[in-house]
Amino acid sequence: MLARDAVKILLVDDDESICSSLKEHLQEEGHVVATAANGQQAFRLLRRGDRPDVIVLDAMMPVMNGWDFRSAQLSDPEFANIPVVVVSACGFSGRTVLSQFGVADYVPKPLDTDALMKAITRAAVRLIA
């Protein structure tokens, strides 16, 4: 990781206003944030070497949704171990999302930023543990 508490985060969400405000909030907390509007853009960032500590992933997006992104991520040994926190208003229970995505955590929309920060911290700790 970067500084003492800094986490390098890849935020993948097609909602521009959510992405912008969440990026600003995370940066104010001292984290380094890259953004992508869909899973395909996220993979482009990963493949060019922008390796995050944690991926914050929306489930419902155009082009490549979160389900397809996660499946592709798990199939790629270079990226499979990057922890993922799903944020979504997909309507599924947390248990369903966690089991079907195989992710570190789930935070439903509308987002509770405190819950998201705790989920990111837990995911980052798992990475370095």
Chimera marker file (.cmm) of the C-alpha trace (Angstrom):
<marker_set name="trace">
<marker id="1" x="0.000" y="0.000" z="0.000" r="1" g="1" b="0" radius="0.5"/>
<marker id="2" x="1.012" y="3.622" z="-0.315" r="1" g="1" b="0" radius="0.5"/>
<marker id="3" x="1.097" y="5.715" z="2.827" r="1" g="1" b="0" radius="0.5"/>
<marker id="4" x="0.131" y="4.445" z="6.263" r="1" g="1" b="0" radius="0.5"/>
<marker id="5" x="-3.629" y="4.314" z="5.662" r="1" g="1" b="0" radius="0.5"/>
<marker id="6" x="-3.861" y="5.126" z="1.946" r="1" g="1" b="0" radius="0.5"/>
<marker id="7" x="-5.566" y="2.560" z="-0.249" r="1" g="1" b="0" radius="0.5"/>
<marker id="8" x="-5.295" y="2.531" z="-4.041" r="1" g="1" b="0" radius="0.5"/>
<marker id="9" x="-8.882" y="2.082" z="-5.264" r="1" g="1" b="0" radius="0.5"/>
<marker id="10" x="-10.367" y="1.370" z="-8.680" r="1" g="1" b="0" radius="0.5"/>
<marker id="11" x="-13.944" y="2.659" z="-8.677" r="1" g="1" b="0" radius="0.5"/>
<marker id="12" x="-16.070" y="1.064" z="-11.419" r="1" g="1" b="0" radius="0.5"/>
<marker id="13" x="-19.503" y="2.669" z="-11.815" r="1" g="1" b="0" radius="0.5"/>
<marker id="14" x="-21.407" y="4.025" z="-14.812" r="1" g="1" b="0" radius="0.5"/>
<marker id="15" x="-23.258" y="6.687" z="-12.802" r="1" g="1" b="0" radius="0.5"/>
<marker id="16" x="-21.106" y="9.754" z="-13.366" r="1" g="1" b="0" radius="0.5"/>
<marker id="17" x="-22.456" y="11.725" z="-10.400" r="1" g="1" b="0" radius="0.5"/>
<marker id="18" x="-21.961" y="8.836" z="-7.964" r="1" g="1" b="0" radius="0.5"/>
<marker id="19" x="-18.508" y="8.162" z="-9.355" r="1" g="1" b="0" radius="0.5"/>
<marker id="20" x="-17.449" y="11.799" z="-9.098" r="1" g="1" b="0" radius="0.5"/>
<marker id="21" x="-18.738" y="12.402" z="-5.578" r="1" g="1" b="0" radius="0.5"/>
<marker id="22" x="-17.453" y="9.068" z="-4.296" r="1" g="1" b="0" radius="0.5"/>
<marker id="23" x="-14.038" y="9.670" z="-5.849" r="1" g="1" b="0" radius="0.5"/>
<marker id="24" x="-13.879" y="13.079" z="-4.173" r="1" g="1" b="0" radius="0.5"/>
<marker id="25" x="-14.889" y="11.619" z="-0.809" r="1" g="1" b="0" radius="0.5"/>
<marker id="26" x="-12.344" y="8.801" z="-1.025" r="1" g="1" b="0" radius="0.5"/>
<marker id="27" x="-9.579" y="11.216" z="-2.023" r="1" g="1" b="0" radius="0.5"/>
<marker id="28" x="-10.457" y="13.483" z="0.901" r="1" g="1" b="0" radius="0.5"/>
<marker id="29" x="-9.952" y="10.405" z="3.100" r="1" g="1" b="0" radius="0.5"/>
<marker id="30" x="-6.420" y="10.164" z="1.695" r="1" g="1" b="0" radius="0.5"/>
<marker id="31" x="-6.895" y="7.374" z="-0.836" r="1" g="1" b="0" radius="0.5"/>
<marker id="32" x="-5.728" y="7.231" z="-4.452" r="1" g="1" b="0" radius="0.5"/>
<marker id="33" x="-8.683" y="6.661" z="-6.791" r="1" g="1" b="0" radius="0.5"/>
<marker id="34" x="-8.925" y="5.718" z="-10.457" r="1" g="1" b="0" radius="0.5"/>
<marker id="35" x="-12.332" y="5.420" z="-12.132" r="1" g="1" b="0" radius="0.5"/>
<marker id="36" x="-13.890" y="3.425" z="-14.943" r="1" g="1" b="0" radius="0.5"/>
<marker id="37" x="-17.436" y="3.664" z="-16.335" r="1" g="1" b="0" radius="0.5"/>
<marker id="38" x="-17.766" y="-0.093" z="-16.949" r="1" g="1" b="0" radius="0.5"/>
<marker id="39" x="-15.957" y="-3.393" z="-16.607" r="1" g="1" b="0" radius="0.5"/>
<marker id="40" x="-14.314" y="-3.132" z="-20.006" r="1" g="1" b="0" radius="0.5"/>
<marker id="41" x="-12.698" y="0.211" z="-19.112" r="1" g="1" b="0" radius="0.5"/>
<marker id="42" x="-11.658" y="-1.234" z="-15.759" r="1" g="1" b="0" radius="0.5"/>
<marker id="43" x="-9.855" y="-4.101" z="-17.478" r="1" g="1" b="0" radius="0.5"/>
<marker id="44" x="-8.044" y="-1.652" z="-19.748" r="1" g="1" b="0" radius="0.5"/>
<marker id="45" x="-6.740" y="0.142" z="-16.646" r="1" g="1" b="0" radius="0.5"/>
<marker id="46" x="-5.702" y="-3.122" z="-15.008" r="1" g="1" b="0" radius="0.5"/>
<marker id="47" x="-3.919" y="-4.351" z="-18.135" r="1" g="1" b="0" radius="0.5"/>
<marker id="48" x="-1.917" y="-1.162" z="-18.498" r="1" g="1" b="0" radius="0.5"/>
<marker id="49" x="-0.530" y="-1.684" z="-15.002" r="1" g="1" b="0" radius="0.5"/>
<marker id="50" x="-2.838" y="0.368" z="-12.775" r="1" g="1" b="0" radius="0.5"/>
<marker id="51" x="-3.111" y="-2.286" z="-10.052" r="1" g="1" b="0" radius="0.5"/>
<marker id="52" x="-5.394" y="-1.214" z="-7.194" r="1" g="1" b="0" radius="0.5"/>
<marker id="53" x="-5.452" y="-2.542" z="-3.656" r="1" g="1" b="0" radius="0.5"/>
<marker id="54" x="-9.268" y="-2.759" z="-3.824" r="1" g="1" b="0" radius="0.5"/>
<marker id="55" x="-11.871" y="-2.605" z="-6.595" r="1" g="1" b="0" radius="0.5"/>
<marker id="56" x="-15.216" y="-0.965" z="-5.782" r="1" g="1" b="0" radius="0.5"/>
<marker id="57" x="-17.592" y="-2.432" z="-8.364" r="1" g="1" b="0" radius="0.5"/>
<marker id="58" x="-21.136" y="-1.582" z="-9.404" r="1" g="1" b="0" radius="0.5"/>
<marker id="59" x="-23.140" y="-4.603" z="-10.573" r="1" g="1" b="0" radius="0.5"/>
<marker id="60" x="-25.390" y="-2.931" z="-13.133" r="1" g="1" b="0" radius="0.5"/>
<marker id="61" x="-23.461" y="-1.197" z="-15.944" r="1" g="1" b="0" radius="0.5"/>
<marker id="62" x="-23.540" y="-1.098" z="-19.744" r="1" g="1" b="0" radius="0.5"/>
<marker id="63" x="-20.853" y="-2.645" z="-21.994" r="1" g="1" b="0" radius="0.5"/>
<marker id="64" x="-19.469" y="-5.035" z="-19.339" r="1" g="1" b="0" radius="0.5"/>
<marker id="65" x="-21.484" y="-5.289" z="-16.134" r="1" g="1" b="0" radius="0.5"/>
<marker id="66" x="-20.131" y="-6.170" z="-12.711" r="1" g="1" b="0" radius="0.5"/>
<marker id="67" x="-21.084" y="-9.843" z="-12.982" r="1" g="1" b="0" radius="0.5"/>
<marker id="68" x="-19.143" y="-10.252" z="-16.239" r="1" g="1" b="0" radius="0.5"/>
<marker id="69" x="-16.225" y="-8.203" z="-14.946" r="1" g="1" b="0" radius="0.5"/>
<marker id="70" x="-15.942" y="-10.319" z="-11.819" r="1" g="1" b="0" radius="0.5"/>
<marker id="71" x="-16.087" y="-13.548" z="-13.823" r="1" g="1" b="0" radius="0.5"/>
<marker id="72" x="-13.315" y="-12.298" z="-16.130" r="1" g="1" b="0" radius="0.5"/>
<marker id="73" x="-11.288" y="-11.036" z="-13.169" r="1" g="1" b="0" radius="0.5"/>
<marker id="74" x="-11.447" y="-14.415" z="-11.441" r="1" g="1" b="0" radius="0.5"/>
<marker id="75" x="-10.368" y="-16.121" z="-14.684" r="1" g="1" b="0" radius="0.5"/>
<marker id="76" x="-7.226" y="-13.981" z="-14.908" r="1" g="1" b="0" radius="0.5"/>
<marker id="77" x="-4.533" y="-15.112" z="-12.431" r="1" g="1" b="0" radius="0.5"/>
<marker id="78" x="-2.893" y="-11.681" z="-12.585" r="1" g="1" b="0" radius="0.5"/>
<marker id="79" x="-5.997" y="-9.948" z="-11.198" r="1" g="1" b="0" radius="0.5"/>
<marker id="80" x="-7.979" y="-12.682" z="-9.422" r="1" g="1" b="0" radius="0.5"/>
<marker id="81" x="-6.637" y="-11.871" z="-5.956" r="1" g="1" b="0" radius="0.5"/>
<marker id="82" x="-7.563" y="-8.160" z="-5.992" r="1" g="1" b="0" radius="0.5"/>
<marker id="83" x="-10.336" y="-7.771" z="-3.376" r="1" g="1" b="0" radius="0.5"/>
<marker id="84" x="-13.677" y="-6.473" z="-4.636" r="1" g="1" b="0" radius="0.5"/>
<marker id="85" x="-16.396" y="-4.570" z="-2.797" r="1" g="1" b="0" radius="0.5"/>
<marker id="86" x="-19.688" y="-4.557" z="-4.712" r="1" g="1" b="0" radius="0.5"/>
<marker id="87" x="-21.879" y="-1.456" z="-4.493" r="1" g="1" b="0" radius="0.5"/>
<marker id="88" x="-25.234" y="-1.801" z="-6.169" r="1" g="1" b="0" radius="0.5"/>
<marker id="89" x="-28.952" y="-1.273" z="-6.143" r="1" g="1" b="0" radius="0.5"/>
<marker id="90" x="-29.373" y="-4.621" z="-7.915" r="1" g="1" b="0" radius="0.5"/>
<marker id="91" x="-32.132" y="-5.714" z="-5.538" r="1" g="1" b="0" radius="0.5"/>
<marker id="92" x="-30.447" y="-8.934" z="-4.406" r="1" g="1" b="0" radius="0.5"/>
<marker id="93" x="-29.732" y="-9.707" z="-0.781" r="1" g="1" b="0" radius="0.5"/>
<marker id="94" x="-26.248" y="-9.166" z="0.575" r="1" g="1" b="0" radius="0.5"/>
<marker id="95" x="-25.866" y="-12.914" z="1.044" r="1" g="1" b="0" radius="0.5"/>
<marker id="96" x="-26.757" y="-13.546" z="-2.613" r="1" g="1" b="0" radius="0.5"/>
<marker id="97" x="-24.340" y="-10.908" z="-3.887" r="1" g="1" b="0" radius="0.5"/>
<marker id="98" x="-21.505" y="-12.165" z="-1.672" r="1" g="1" b="0" radius="0.5"/>
<marker id="99" x="-21.996" y="-15.789" z="-2.691" r="1" g="1" b="0" radius="0.5"/>
<marker id="100" x="-22.574" y="-15.208" z="-6.414" r="1" g="1" b="0" radius="0.5"/>
<marker id="101" x="-19.831" y="-12.613" z="-6.844" r="1" g="1" b="0" radius="0.5"/>
<marker id="102" x="-17.384" y="-14.222" z="-4.423" r="1" g="1" b="0" radius="0.5"/>
<marker id="103" x="-16.362" y="-10.794" z="-3.199" r="1" g="1" b="0" radius="0.5"/>
<marker id="104" x="-14.913" y="-9.279" z="-0.047" r="1" g="1" b="0" radius="0.5"/>
<marker id="105" x="-17.988" y="-7.217" z="0.811" r="1" g="1" b="0" radius="0.5"/>
<marker id="106" x="-21.262" y="-5.696" z="-0.397" r="1" g="1" b="0" radius="0.5"/>
<marker id="107" x="-22.676" y="-2.231" z="0.272" r="1" g="1" b="0" radius="0.5"/>
<marker id="108" x="-26.155" y="-1.537" z="-1.135" r="1" g="1" b="0" radius="0.5"/>
<marker id="109" x="-27.133" y="1.716" z="-2.841" r="1" g="1" b="0" radius="0.5"/>
<marker id="110" x="-28.048" y="4.321" z="-1.816" r="1" g="1" b="0" radius="0.5"/>
<marker id="111" x="-24.542" y="4.274" z="-0.413" r="1" g="1" b="0" radius="0.5"/>
<marker id="112" x="-23.705" y="4.710" z="3.218" r="1" g="1" b="0" radius="0.5"/>
<marker id="113" x="-20.185" y="6.159" z="2.880" r="1" g="1" b="0" radius="0.5"/>
<marker id="114" x="-19.208" y="5.038" z="6.391" r="1" g="1" b="0" radius="0.5"/>
<marker id="115" x="-20.199" y="1.453" z="5.557" r="1" g="1" b="0" radius="0.5"/>
<marker id="116" x="-18.279" y="1.693" z="2.285" r="1" g="1" b="0" radius="0.5"/>
<marker id="117" x="-15.157" y="3.009" z="4.023" r="1" g="1" b="0" radius="0.5"/>
<marker id="118" x="-15.300" y="0.126" z="6.511" r="1" g="1" b="0" radius="0.5"/>
<marker id="119" x="-15.745" y="-2.391" z="3.666" r="1" g="1" b="0" radius="0.5"/>
<marker id="120" x="-12.763" y="-0.932" z="1.778" r="1" g="1" b="0" radius="0.5"/>
<marker id="121" x="-10.620" y="-1.058" z="4.923" r="1" g="1" b="0" radius="0.5"/>
<marker id="122" x="-11.599" y="-4.689" z="5.597" r="1" g="1" b="0" radius="0.5"/>
<marker id="123" x="-10.842" y="-5.644" z="1.985" r="1" g="1" b="0" radius="0.5"/>
<marker id="124" x="-7.456" y="-3.870" z="2.044" r="1" g="1" b="0" radius="0.5"/>
<marker id="125" x="-6.535" y="-5.559" z="5.334" r="1" g="1" b="0" radius="0.5"/>
<marker id="126" x="-7.342" y="-8.969" z="3.808" r="1" g="1" b="0" radius="0.5"/>
<marker id="127" x="-5.005" y="-8.155" z="0.952" r="1" g="1" b="0" radius="0.5"/>
<marker id="128" x="-2.000" y="-7.469" z="3.173" r="1" g="1" b="0" radius="0.5"/>
<marker id="129" x="-2.785" y="-10.147" z="5.783" r="1" g="1" b="0" radius="0.5"/>
<link id1="1" id2="2" r="1" g="1" b="0" radius="0.2"/>
<link id1="2" id2="3" r="1" g="1" b="0" radius="0.2"/>
<link id1="3" id2="4" r="1" g="1" b="0" radius="0.2"/>
<link id1="4" id2="5" r="1" g="1" b="0" radius="0.2"/>
<link id1="5" id2="6" r="1" g="1" b="0" radius="0.2"/>
<link id1="6" id2="7" r="1" g="1" b="0" radius="0.2"/>
<link id1="7" id2="8" r="1" g="1" b="0" radius="0.2"/>
<link id1="8" id2="9" r="1" g="1" b="0" radius="0.2"/>
<link id1="9" id2="10" r="1" g="1" b="0" radius="0.2"/>
<link id1="10" id2="11" r="1" g="1" b="0" radius="0.2"/>
<link id1="11" id2="12" r="1" g="1" b="0" radius="0.2"/>
<link id1="12" id2="13" r="1" g="1" b="0" radius="0.2"/>
<link id1="13" id2="14" r="1" g="1" b="0" radius="0.2"/>
<link id1="14" id2="15" r="1" g="1" b="0" radius="0.2"/>
<link id1="15" id2="16" r="1" g="1" b="0" radius="0.2"/>
<link id1="16" id2="17" r="1" g="1" b="0" radius="0.2"/>
<link id1="17" id2="18" r="1" g="1" b="0" radius="0.2"/>
<link id1="18" id2="19" r="1" g="1" b="0" radius="0.2"/>
<link id1="19" id2="20" r="1" g="1" b="0" radius="0.2"/>
<link id1="20" id2="21" r="1" g="1" b="0" radius="0.2"/>
<link id1="21" id2="22" r="1" g="1" b="0" radius="0.2"/>
<link id1="22" id2="23" r="1" g="1" b="0" radius="0.2"/>
<link id1="23" id2="24" r="1" g="1" b="0" radius="0.2"/>
<link id1="24" id2="25" r="1" g="1" b="0" radius="0.2"/>
<link id1="25" id2="26" r="1" g="1" b="0" radius="0.2"/>
<link id1="26" id2="27" r="1" g="1" b="0" radius="0.2"/>
<link id1="27" id2="28" r="1" g="1" b="0" radius="0.2"/>
<link id1="28" id2="29" r="1" g="1" b="0" radius="0.2"/>
<link id1="29" id2="30" r="1" g="1" b="0" radius="0.2"/>
<link id1="30" id2="31" r="1" g="1" b="0" radius="0.2"/>
<link id1="31" id2="32" r="1" g="1" b="0" radius="0.2"/>
<link id1="32" id2="33" r="1" g="1" b="0" radius="0.2"/>
<link id1="33" id2="34" r="1" g="1" b="0" radius="0.2"/>
<link id1="34" id2="35" r="1" g="1" b="0" radius="0.2"/>
<link id1="35" id2="36" r="1" g="1" b="0" radius="0.2"/>
<link id1="36" id2="37" r="1" g="1" b="0" radius="0.2"/>
<link id1="37" id2="38" r="1" g="1" b="0" radius="0.2"/>
<link id1="38" id2="39" r="1" g="1" b="0" radius="0.2"/>
<link id1="39" id2="40" r="1" g="1" b="0" radius="0.2"/>
<link id1="40" id2="41" r="1" g="1" b="0" radius="0.2"/>
<link id1="41" id2="42" r="1" g="1" b="0" radius="0.2"/>
<link id1="42" id2="43" r="1" g="1" b="0" radius="0.2"/>
<link id1="43" id2="44" r="1" g="1" b="0" radius="0.2"/>
<link id1="44" id2="45" r="1" g="1" b="0" radius="0.2"/>
<link id1="45" id2="46" r="1" g="1" b="0" radius="0.2"/>
<link id1="46" id2="47" r="1" g="1" b="0" radius="0.2"/>
<link id1="47" id2="48" r="1" g="1" b="0" radius="0.2"/>
<link id1="48" id2="49" r="1" g="1" b="0" radius="0.2"/>
<link id1="49" id2="50" r="1" g="1" b="0" radius="0.2"/>
<link id1="50" id2="51" r="1" g="1" b="0" radius="0.2"/>
<link id1="51" id2="52" r="1" g="1" b="0" radius="0.2"/>
<link id1="52" id2="53" r="1" g="1" b="0" radius="0.2"/>
<link id1="53" id2="54" r="1" g="1" b="0" radius="0.2"/>
<link id1="54" id2="55" r="1" g="1" b="0" radius="0.2"/>
<link id1="55" id2="56" r="1" g="1" b="0" radius="0.2"/>
<link id1="56" id2="57" r="1" g="1" b="0" radius="0.2"/>
<link id1="57" id2="58" r="1" g="1" b="0" radius="0.2"/>
<link id1="58" id2="59" r="1" g="1" b="0" radius="0.2"/>
<link id1="59" id2="60" r="1" g="1" b="0" radius="0.2"/>
<link id1="60" id2="61" r="1" g="1" b="0" radius="0.2"/>
<link id1="61" id2="62" r="1" g="1" b="0" radius="0.2"/>
<link id1="62" id2="63" r="1" g="1" b="0" radius="0.2"/>
<link id1="63" id2="64" r="1" g="1" b="0" radius="0.2"/>
<link id1="64" id2="65" r="1" g="1" b="0" radius="0.2"/>
<link id1="65" id2="66" r="1" g="1" b="0" radius="0.2"/>
<link id1="66" id2="67" r="1" g="1" b="0" radius="0.2"/>
<link id1="67" id2="68" r="1" g="1" b="0" radius="0.2"/>
<link id1="68" id2="69" r="1" g="1" b="0" radius="0.2"/>
<link id1="69" id2="70" r="1" g="1" b="0" radius="0.2"/>
<link id1="70" id2="71" r="1" g="1" b="0" radius="0.2"/>
<link id1="71" id2="72" r="1" g="1" b="0" radius="0.2"/>
<link id1="72" id2="73" r="1" g="1" b="0" radius="0.2"/>
<link id1="73" id2="74" r="1" g="1" b="0" radius="0.2"/>
<link id1="74" id2="75" r="1" g="1" b="0" radius="0.2"/>
<link id1="75" id2="76" r="1" g="1" b="0" radius="0.2"/>
<link id1="76" id2="77" r="1" g="1" b="0" radius="0.2"/>
<link id1="77" id2="78" r="1" g="1" b="0" radius="0.2"/>
<link id1="78" id2="79" r="1" g="1" b="0" radius="0.2"/>
<link id1="79" id2="80" r="1" g="1" b="0" radius="0.2"/>
<link id1="80" id2="81" r="1" g="1" b="0" radius="0.2"/>
<link id1="81" id2="82" r="1" g="1" b="0" radius="0.2"/>
<link id1="82" id2="83" r="1" g="1" b="0" radius="0.2"/>
<link id1="83" id2="84" r="1" g="1" b="0" radius="0.2"/>
<link id1="84" id2="85" r="1" g="1" b="0" radius="0.2"/>
<link id1="85" id2="86" r="1" g="1" b="0" radius="0.2"/>
<link id1="86" id2="87" r="1" g="1" b="0" radius="0.2"/>
<link id1="87" id2="88" r="1" g="1" b="0" radius="0.2"/>
<link id1="88" id2="89" r="1" g="1" b="0" radius="0.2"/>
<link id1="89" id2="90" r="1" g="1" b="0" radius="0.2"/>
<link id1="90" id2="91" r="1" g="1" b="0" radius="0.2"/>
<link id1="91" id2="92" r="1" g="1" b="0" radius="0.2"/>
<link id1="92" id2="93" r="1" g="1" b="0" radius="0.2"/>
<link id1="93" id2="94" r="1" g="1" b="0" radius="0.2"/>
<link id1="94" id2="95" r="1" g="1" b="0" radius="0.2"/>
<link id1="95" id2="96" r="1" g="1" b="0" radius="0.2"/>
<link id1="96" id2="97" r="1" g="1" b="0" radius="0.2"/>
<link id1="97" id2="98" r="1" g="1" b="0" radius="0.2"/>
<link id1="98" id2="99" r="1" g="1" b="0" radius="0.2"/>
<link id1="99" id2="100" r="1" g="1" b="0" radius="0.2"/>
<link id1="100" id2="101" r="1" g="1" b="0" radius="0.2"/>
<link id1="101" id2="102" r="1" g="1" b="0" radius="0.2"/>
<link id1="102" id2="103" r="1" g="1" b="0" radius="0.2"/>
<link id1="103" id2="104" r="1" g="1" b="0" radius="0.2"/>
<link id1="104" id2="105" r="1" g="1" b="0" radius="0.2"/>
<link id1="105" id2="106" r="1" g="1" b="0" radius="0.2"/>
<link id1="106" id2="107" r="1" g="1" b="0" radius="0.2"/>
<link id1="107" id2="108" r="1" g="1" b="0" radius="0.2"/>
<link id1="108" id2="109" r="1" g="1" b="0" radius="0.2"/>
<link id1="109" id2="110" r="1" g="1" b="0" radius="0.2"/>
<link id1="110" id2="111" r="1" g="1" b="0" radius="0.2"/>
<link id1="111" id2="112" r="1" g="1" b="0" radius="0.2"/>
<link id1="112" id2="113" r="1" g="1" b="0" radius="0.2"/>
<link id1="113" id2="114" r="1" g="1" b="0" radius="0.2"/>
<link id1="114" id2="115" r="1" g="1" b="0" radius="0.2"/>
<link id1="115" id2="116" r="1" g="1" b="0" radius="0.2"/>
<link id1="116" id2="117" r="1" g="1" b="0" radius="0.2"/>
<link id1="117" id2="118" r="1" g="1" b="0" radius="0.2"/>
<link id1="118" id2="119" r="1" g="1" b="0" radius="0.2"/>
<link id1="119" id2="120" r="1" g="1" b="0" radius="0.2"/>
<link id1="120" id2="121" r="1" g="1" b="0" radius="0.2"/>
<link id1="121" id2="122" r="1" g="1" b="0" radius="0.2"/>
<link id1="122" id2="123" r="1" g="1" b="0" radius="0.2"/>
<link id1="123" id2="124" r="1" g="1" b="0" radius="0.2"/>
<link id1="124" id2="125" r="1" g="1" b="0" radius="0.2"/>
<link id1="125" id2="126" r="1" g="1" b="0" radius="0.2"/>
<link id1="126" id2="127" r="1" g="1" b="0" radius="0.2"/>
<link id1="127" id2="128" r="1" g="1" b="0" radius="0.2"/>
<link id1="128" id2="129" r="1" g="1" b="0" radius="0.2"/>
</marker_set>
